[in-house]
């Protein structure tokens, strides 16, 4: 596995959660203890099985109490100061990752230990499991008013190293089936903290979207003997109409059947299952290409774009030979003053209708380079 880069230091927060600093700042993390008085973290979310859709649904009622749009001087993701102790004890940092205080996964008993995830087929029509796994927060910058697009390639590389580190470590946990790194940006998306940050979900099950892609890959291989991801990327490159930009290692394209007004998928030319499998050259080029894309998104309508940026990685124990790591980036803004809402067709039936032709979206994003 490639060298992951920047220094990593782990400390323990006042309620027992782990926090990891990535980078040279702060110089001596242990010198900045968490001075808050917090009760030990206790949460017990559930996973309930939907037999009709063959999916797990998580019930995490404690998340109703999570922090909601605090004032800027009360942001829990800024560095701590003498008058405001936050989730990050140090007065400065580069990139930080910590266990979410209000997680969807990661059941803890009164003793603070994660519960197990029973194996096998769900039993009974009203099947419930403890929602084991883990949820982490990734702070991209200590600057409250920054965004990922404001980072330098070197700063983005530190975030990339954190993603890869956490994907590897979380993937080794016995109750984790899939690791998902993502960012929600903008109030229009539903973000409740404006500080530049993303999250990592370590699911105790393979997510529905990934399971469906793996089923499609398996079916395609049975019919053709070939890999579906490889052939789709080759078809897009041969057509060319939806390619936004392409480098020696990465290709950014609007998919032929895009669901969102402006949606870009970013693929490494070399098929790999997850972030840990990327080499140094691929990581370096990704940072440059991704920052370029984010800045194009912000230029679409002359204002910061609300977006979701989602890493699709192979499950940790299944489908790794066929799955292709890729990032999906999309905005819900379809015009300067209009949003794409998931209305009756999308929300009720899961059937998408796009108001912007993928070819037109790709052409517009090319123009903004």
Secondary structure, DSSP 8 states (H G I E B T S, - for coil): -----S-EEEEE-TTS-EEEEESS-STTGGGS----------B--EEEEETTTTEEEEE-GGGGGS--S--GGG-TTSB-BTTB--SB-SS--SEEEEE-TT-SS--B-TTS-B-----SS--STT-EEE--SEEEEEE--S-TT--GGGS-HHHHHHHHHHHHHHHHHHHTSTT--EEEEEEEESGGGT-S--SSEEEEEEESS--HHHHHHHHHHHHHHHHHSS-HHHHHHHHHHHH-TTEEEE-SSEEEE--TT--SSEEEEEEESS--SSGGG--HHHHHHHHHHHHHHHHHHHHTTTS---EEEEEE---SSSSTTT---EEEEEESEEETTEE----IIIIIH-----SS-HHHHHHHHHHT-
